[in-house]
Amino acid sequence: FSLGRVVRGLGGAFIRGMSLKPYLLWGKPKDAGFYVWLVPFGALAAYIATGIAGLILVAKSIRRPMAEVRLLVVFALVFGLSGAWWGAHNRTFWTPVVVALLVLVGIGYAWLFESRRLRRLAIPIGTGFVVILMVANLFGGMLARHSDHDDRSTVIVELHSRARPEDVIVVHDSRIYRLLDYYAPVLQVYPVVRGQRGEREPFRSMNQRAAVAARDALESGHRLFISSDALGQLSPRDALRLPEYVSLIEEPGFTYADPFIGLTYTMRTFRGRSQKRAF
């Protein structure tokens, strides 16, 4: 459990796009796009905070039937604690909380806008919030995932034409791996897990298995196809512990985009050449 995972899961339940993940999780350098994508999340936080504040402030000063509000609060707390415990980063667990939260925020705004001074702001604020969420979900979660931007089929076709059964393919444990494992069963495909997860079992054993397979292929003079995101986890020379008599020859690779992650990767290709002399 961590606050960051809660924010990620709850925010993802509202905003379907993967806009901030490359920056926060996969080391993409912060550029202008990072600050642009902060806008919908900031608007979301401000909208919810203002609605909850209105709910609390008006409830303290005016007598209201609070049974429904208490029920919604208990509902949100129960599902929120369950979601934070079982999968804080998974937006699926936060969907019931989103429903209760929006109803509570709506009640808060309704109570606030009973004032004549604030009533004229109701439509602009509500409309603006809906438009911001629609635009964020359109560009972050729908258009970006269109098949025109999806090169994952290209990865399968390229590897089918380039790789031989004795070659080894190492990719990050993502949709790319599952697609290769399903559509290219004749190829040797191994997943690796990055970061702190990769240091825990059973992921550490998974990474070691990929490293051993890659090392054996290179020592035998075969090729290693390794994606650039997995390359940081398994350096061809250091992590694979290649003997000094095995030299690496890099061959031309190819690039591909994963719209579900929002990054472009390079499939690098290495061939091992043994310089060990037989006596």
Buried (B, 14 or more C-beta within 10 A) or exposed (E): EEEEBBBBBBBBBBBBBBBBBBBBBBEBEEEEBBEEBEEBBEBBEEBBEBBBEBBEEBBEEEEBEEEEBEEBBEBBEEBBEBBBEEBBBBBEBBEBBBBBBBBBBEBBBBBBBEEEEBEEEBEEBBEEBEEBBEEBBEBBBEEBBEEEEBBBEBBBEBBEEBBEEEBBBBBBBBBBBEBBBEBBEEBBBBBBBBEEEBEEEEBEEBBEBBBBBBBBBBBEEBBBBBBBBBBBBBEBEEBBEBEEEBEBEEEEBBEBBBBBBBBEBBBBBBBBEBEEEEE
